[in-house]
Amino acid sequence: MHPSSTAQERISNAIRYWMHKLREYPGWREWKRSQIGYTLNFDDEFMPPEKHAEEFKFSPEMELEHAVVTSYMELLSTANALRDVEWYFRRYPFSRAPVTRESHLKYCCEMYFARFYQFRERLKVLSKAVKGAVPDHGLDFGKFIKKFDKEFDQEIRARHGVHHHEAFDDVAISRIALLELTDPSDDREPSKRAYRSHYRKAANEWASRTRRRSKTLDKFVEAVADALLRACPFLTVAES
């Protein structure tokens, strides 16, 4: 592995190396094939699949390693999902559906805020997984989560407000609704242009914010990847 590679690249390589050990684990390949076959054919009326075991039983050590790897992958998935939100802001695919531009932006905002809460919760799950696999790991997840909370305080507070109180509200987005309601039958071009222009401006601002905050969140993923490589001996980077 090139010395200038990122921690995420190195841990990706280490997980691929670990996955080879997983594939060689007795019974794993057969179980996976059974699971995939059951998923593909569970509703086949003529050739119903054989029911597979709901869970695969690893050795205690392998179970703990598996928990760390899957917890990290779920954390990475959340960061990737946040990047996707930018494109939800940039596209309004409901021109022929009863979904207003205001509603579309609000739903996108709620999805945006939810990603930060999800990342935080998955950090806690990863913390427990690492503690189980490497009890003396020496990592301070508590301090790291506090740093995360400080960085994304605004997003986390907004998410809690949506979840516990009421739908997210934003002045710029609310103005879109007012422009639309001023005169729904007004087909004059200046009126339509003002409405759509304001929508595009608000959508672009939220898309840009998502892109910026995604880059910041990626720094946290990078720190987690680096910490796991140092703390978990089973995540060995294969020599290239």
N, C-alpha and C positions, 0 to 999 in steps of 0.2 A: 504494500500500500504506500502510495506517495506520501511523504511527510507533510505536505501542505494540504492534504485532504481534510475535510471537515469531520467533526465527531459523528455527525449523522451518516456520512458516507462510510466511516470506519465501523460504526455499529451495524449498519446495513450489511456490510461484508461479514461481520462477526455472526449476525443472526443467520445469514445464509449458510455459514459454516456449521452453526448449531443445528440448523434444520436438517443437515445431512445426518447428524446423529439421531435426530427425531425420526427421520425416514427409516433408519436402520433399527429402530426400537421394535422388539418382537410384537407382532400383531397390529402395529400401527397402520401399515399400508392397507392391510385387509379391512380394517375398521373404516378407514377413510373411503375406500372404494364402496363399502357397504353403505356408508352415510350418503355419499354422492348419488348412488343408485336409488336409494330410498327417496331422496329429495326429488330426483328427476321423474320417478314413476309412482309416487305415493297415491296418485288419483287414477291410475290405470285400472279400469274395471275388468279387463281381460287377463292381464298378467300382473296382479298385485305383487309388489316387492316383498321380500322377507324383511320382517321388522329387525332393525339393527339395534345394538345396545345403545342406550341413550348417552352414556358417558364412557369414555375410555379410561381405564385405570393405569396410570403410570406408577413407577416406584415413587416412594415419598420424595426422594431427591429430585427426580425428573419432574415431578408434579410442581415442585417449588420453582424450578428453573422455567418451566412452561408458563407459570403465572407471571413471572417477571417479563418474559418476552412478549406475551399477549398484552400485558398491561402497557408496556412501552408502545406497542403497535397501535393500541387504541388511542393513546395520547397523541401519537403522530397523525392518526386518522382525524382527530379533532382539529389539529392545526391545518391539515389539508382542507377540511371542510370549511374552515373560516376563509381560506383563500377562495373557495368556490363562491362564497356569498357575494364577492365583488361582482361576479357575472350575473347574479340574480338582480342586483341593483341596476346593472347596465342594460338589462333586457326587460321589456314589458310585452309579454306574449298574449295578452288578454284583450286585444282590440275588439274581438267579437264575443266577449264573455262579460257577464255582469260583475266584473271585478274592477273597481275603480283604481286609478293610478295612486290615489292616496292610500287605499287599502293595501295595494301591492307593496308600497314603500314601508308601510307600518309592519307588515308581516316580515319583510326582509330585515328590518331593524330588530324585531324581536328574535329572529333567527340569529342575527349577528351577535346580540348580547348573550344569547343562550350558549354560544360556543365557548365563551370565557368561563362561565359557570361549569360547563361540562369538562373543560380542561382542568379546572381546579379540582373537581371531584375525582377525575382520573389520576391526577397527581397523588391524591390521598390513597387511592387503590394501589398505585405503583409503589408508594412508600411502604405499605403493608407487605406487598409482595417481596420487595427487596429485603425487608426485615426478616421475613420467613426464610428466604434463600441464603442470605448472608447476615446472620444476626449481628456480627461485629463490623458492619460495613463502614461505620464512621461518617456517614453522610448526614447532614442536618437538613432534613426535608422540611421541618417546621420553619426554620429561618427562610428557606427557599420559598415556601408558600406565602409567608408574610411579605416577601419581596414581590411576589406575583400580585398579591392583593393590593399593595401600594401602587404598583405600575398600572394595574387595570381597575382601580377603584371605581372610576366613573362607569365603566361597562358593567361591573358586578352589581353596583347599586341600582343601575337602570334595570338589570335583569331581575333583581329581587322585587323591584317595584312592579314590574309586569306580572311576575308570578304570584305575588301576594296581595296586590291591590287592584290595579286596573291596567288596561291596554296602554302601551307606550304612546306618548304624545310628543310631538315636535312642532314648534311654531311654523317652520318652513313647510312641513308636510301638511299641517292643518290649513295653511294658506292655499294649498292646491285644491283642497276640498271647497274652500270658500269661492275660489275663482270658478270652479265647476258649477257651484250652486247659484252663483249670481244670476245667471239666466240660462238654464239648461237648453233652451231652444235657440239661443243666440248662435247663429252660424256665421257671423261676420268674421272675416279672416283676422283682423286685429285681436279680437277677443280669443279666438282659438289659438293664435300664436302666443299670446301672453300666458295662457294656461299651459300649453305644452312647453314653452320656454322655461317657465318656472319649475315644471316637473323635471325637465332635463337637468336644470341647474342643481336641484335638490338631489336627484339620483346620482349625478356625477360627484357631488360632494361626499355623499355616503360611500360611493364606490372607492373614492380616493382615500377616505378615512379607513375603510376596510383594508385596502392595500398597505397603508402605513402601519396599521396595528398588526397586520399579519406578519410583517417583517420583524416587528418587535417580539411578537409571540414566538417566532422562529428562533430568536436568540435564547429563549427559555428552553425550547426543544433541544437546541445545540448544547446547552449547559447540562440538561438531563442526560443526553447521550454520552457526553464526556464523563459525567459522574458514574454512569453505569459501567462504562468500559474500565474505569479505575477500580470500581468496587466489586464487580461480579467476575470471578475467575473463569466462569463457564462461557463468558462472552469474549472469547479469544479471537483476535483479528488474525485471519489466515495470512501467511506470508505469500506475496505474489512474486 
